[in-house]
Amino acid sequence: MTVERTEEVKRRPRARPRGSPVGGVVIPMSVSYIPRQPASPMGPDKDNQSRRNERAWPSPPDPGDLSKRVVQRRAELHLSQAQVAARAGMSLRYLEYVENYPARPHAAVLRRLAAALRTTPAALLGAGAQVPPGYGRLPGPPVVTKLLTAECRRLIAAGGIGRIAFGTASGPIVLPVNFAMLAGTIVVRTSEGTAVDGHADEQVAFEVDHIDEALSQGWSVLVRGKAHRVTHPAELQLIRRDTDLWPWPGDDRDIYVRIIPDTITGRRIESR
């Protein structure tokens, strides 16, 4: 290294570290502190619930007819709100609004929503609600398949509305009833003195079906077995504890009838 280069290096000012005195004055360092939100002690699910609460609607939910049909159809297809929103090309927030309030979406939006739910706009709006099921025709040749017993049990496991049939002196009677499933048996709730109560200890038939005209398909399950009126306190306690059975008529119905299946058969029909 030459003498000139050596002198130049000696004359260079050295970098002064931050916080060191300049002319006798100390320059403090600036530190920006960003606090982190503490994690919920209940875990990430609780955090998600808190975020949902922040996005709560300003008024209590008031579902309309469209809301109820969308929720029911989404449940039938086992889809989440996020999945339906993505399929329909709409925001999750708007779908939440549709399911909780009497919304009136534009025709194009309704068509996309119906396509996401594999149904039709008319079905979502309740067209044909006063027409008996199966009024429409299948667009193609029908295909009927027999259902295995396990599949039949799975289809009726959630309970709902079925039809009980039994013979009387004046001929067979078929009546719609609410039912629930308990340990592989069918439980029906009725009132004292009704036709169901009067034939509670007989051989009966019980039928449950579901028809989806939008998809041109449906299924039917038929159960045959011995019915009995539940009177034992322990059995009554078990039924009241483990079933959520509320008849639609809403009157006082304290009689429980249980059907023990002997045979369970079913079939599915669809268009191909």
Secondary structure, 3 states (H helix, E strand, C coil): CCHHHHHHHHHCCCCCCCCCEECCEECCCCCCCCCCCCCCCCCHHHHHHHHHHHCCCCCCCCCCHHHHHHHHHHHHCCCCHHHHHHHHCCCHHHHHHHHHCCCCCCHHHHHHHHHHCCCCHHHHCCCCCCCCCCCCCCCCCEEEEECCHHHHHHHHCCCEEEEEEEEECCEEEEEEEEEEEECCEEEEEECCCCHHHHCCCCEEEEEEEEEECCCCEEEEEEEEEEEEECCCHHHHHHHHHHCCCCCCCCCCCCEEEEEEEEEEEEEEEEEC
